[in-house]
Amino acid sequence: MTGVVKQLQDKDGFSESEAMIADYLLANFRMLPGMSTRQLAKETFTSSAAIVRFSQKLGFGGYTEFRVKFLAEMMQYVDRPHGKELMMTDRDSVHSILDKVTSIEIDALKDTRNMLEPSDFVRALALLNKTEHVDFYATDNNLDIANMAASSFIMANKCSTVHPAMTMQYLQATGAPKEHVAFFISRTGENRMLLDIGRLIKLRGNPIIVLTASPRSSLASVADVVFPVATVKSMEELGPRVFLMGAKYVMDILFAVLMTRVDFHSARQKEQWLSKHFYY
C-alpha cells in the first residue's frame, strides 16, 4: 500500500464521488479527529457506506483504521516542505538547498518503504534460493547499483555477472543457463534495449526480477517479481539520483534477507580467509 496522502492526491482510479471525498479530506484534515462517518458523508454529499467502501479501497479495514493512518501521515506532511516548495532556483541559499535535498531524499526513502511489500522479498528469495548465479542488466548509472549488489551477493554465496557493454548483455541473455536469475535495474522500465533483453529472457524461461520506479512499465510486465522505488518526477535532474538511493536501499534489504539464510560459520570463515590473504 502506497502512502495515503499520495493516493488521495493522485486520485488514481477514483470515481467522481471518491475524488470529492479525497479533496475534502486533504483540505479539512484538521476537522477529521472528531468526525464520524455520518458527518463526513454529510460534508461530502455521500453516504456512510460510501465512506467505509472508500477506506477499504485504500487498503484499510474501515474508516477508523484509515483515519488514524491518514492523520499520522498528514501531520508529518504539513511539517515539512513538499511539492513546489521543494523546487530549487538560483535564489536558494546553500542552507535552503541542503534542507530541500535532505527532505526530498528522506521522503523518497519513506515513499519507497511504503511501496514495498514483504511478500515480494519472500518471492524474490524463493527465486534466488534456487540459483547460485545472478545476471544483472542495467545501463548508465544503474550499473553502479548492479556492481554494488554483485559484490554484496558474493558474501551470500551468489555469483553475479555485470557487463557494462550492452552488446555483452545481449550475448549474456542469449546464452544464460535456465537456472540463472535475471535482475534488471531500470528507472523508467521502458529502455528499448533492456526491454528486448527482458522479452528474450522471458521466452527462454529464466526467472526475472525488476527494480524500477515504474511498476506498471513494459519491463515490469515481464517480471516475476517487481520492486518499486520512489523517484522525483517534478525535478527530472534529481530523479536519477534519488532513484539510485532508493535502489541501493532495496538492494540492502535484499542482501540482509539473503544473509539471514547463509550459514554464519561459513560466512565467518570466508571473511577470515580474505583478511588473511588480502590487504587493502
PyMOL commands that set and color helices and strands:
alter all, ss='L'
color gray80, all
select helices_A, chain A and resi 4-10+16-27+29-34+37-43+48-57+63-78+83-86+94-115+118-129+142-156+166-175+192-204+220-222+239-259+264-277
alter helices_A, ss='H'
color red, helices_A
select strands_A, chain A and resi 133-137+159-162+181-185+208-212+225-228
alter strands_A, ss='S'
color yellow, strands_A
deselect
rebuild
show_as cartoon
